[in-house]
Amino acid sequence: MKEFKTVDIDYMAKILHKTRRTLEVDVSRRPESLPPRLNIPKSRKVLWLESDVLDWLKKHRSVI
């Protein structure tokens, strides 16, 4: 079975150079501005698959 690594909001804040509070607001008000997050039943924990985050970052880089 393949193992999936998850990342939390603190990890996301660090790699996106945003505050935790800014990301909390984005999660609730602008989820489209972030990578797709996991929806775990009966949990309010905000998590992403690391692979989704890396793919999302690659799609949003600019080549000059």
Secondary structure per residue as TSV (DSSP state, phi and psi in degrees):
chain	resnum	aa	ss	phi	psi
A	1	M	-	360.0	135.3
A	2	K	-	-75.6	136.5
A	3	E	-	-92.2	135.2
A	4	F	-	-108.6	131.5
A	5	K	-	-96.4	131.9
A	6	T	E	-106.2	155.1
A	7	V	E	-127.1	149.4
A	8	D	E	-104.2	-176.5
A	9	I	H	-66.6	-31.3
A	10	D	H	-67.3	-40.1
A	11	Y	H	-61.9	-46.5
A	12	M	H	-61.3	-41.4
A	13	A	H	-60.0	-41.4
A	14	K	H	-65.7	-48.2
A	15	I	H	-74.5	-25.1
A	16	L	H	-94.4	-1.4
A	17	H	T	56.3	46.9
A	18	K	-	-127.0	162.2
A	19	T	-	-78.8	158.5
A	20	R	H	-58.9	-41.8
A	21	R	H	-62.3	-42.2
A	22	T	H	-59.9	-43.2
A	23	L	H	-67.8	-36.6
A	24	E	H	-59.9	-41.2
A	25	V	H	-66.4	-44.7
A	26	D	H	-60.9	-39.7
A	27	V	H	-59.9	-41.0
A	28	S	H	-88.1	-35.1
A	29	R	H	-102.7	-27.7
A	30	R	-	-137.0	56.3
A	31	P	G	-60.3	-23.7
A	32	E	G	-68.6	-14.4
A	33	S	G	-86.5	2.6
A	34	L	S	-127.1	165.4
A	35	P	-	-62.3	158.2
A	36	P	-	-62.3	134.5
A	37	R	-	-103.7	164.6
A	38	L	-	-77.8	144.3
A	39	N	-	-118.2	95.7
A	40	I	-	-93.7	121.5
A	41	P	T	-55.5	138.4
A	42	K	T	61.9	27.5
A	43	S	-	-135.4	138.8
A	44	R	-	-101.4	2.5
A	45	K	-	-65.4	134.6
A	46	V	-	-95.6	115.7
A	47	L	E	-136.4	152.7
A	48	W	E	-129.4	153.6
A	49	L	E	-77.7	131.7
A	50	E	H	-57.4	-38.8
A	51	S	H	-63.3	-37.9
A	52	D	H	-65.1	-40.6
A	53	V	H	-63.6	-45.4
A	54	L	H	-64.6	-41.5
A	55	D	H	-62.2	-43.3
A	56	W	H	-62.3	-43.3
A	57	L	H	-62.8	-41.8
A	58	K	H	-62.3	-37.1
A	59	K	H	-71.7	-21.4
A	60	H	T	-105.1	11.6
A	61	R	-	-85.5	149.7
A	62	S	-	-107.7	143.5
A	63	V	-	-110.2	120.5
A	64	I	-	-102.8	360.0
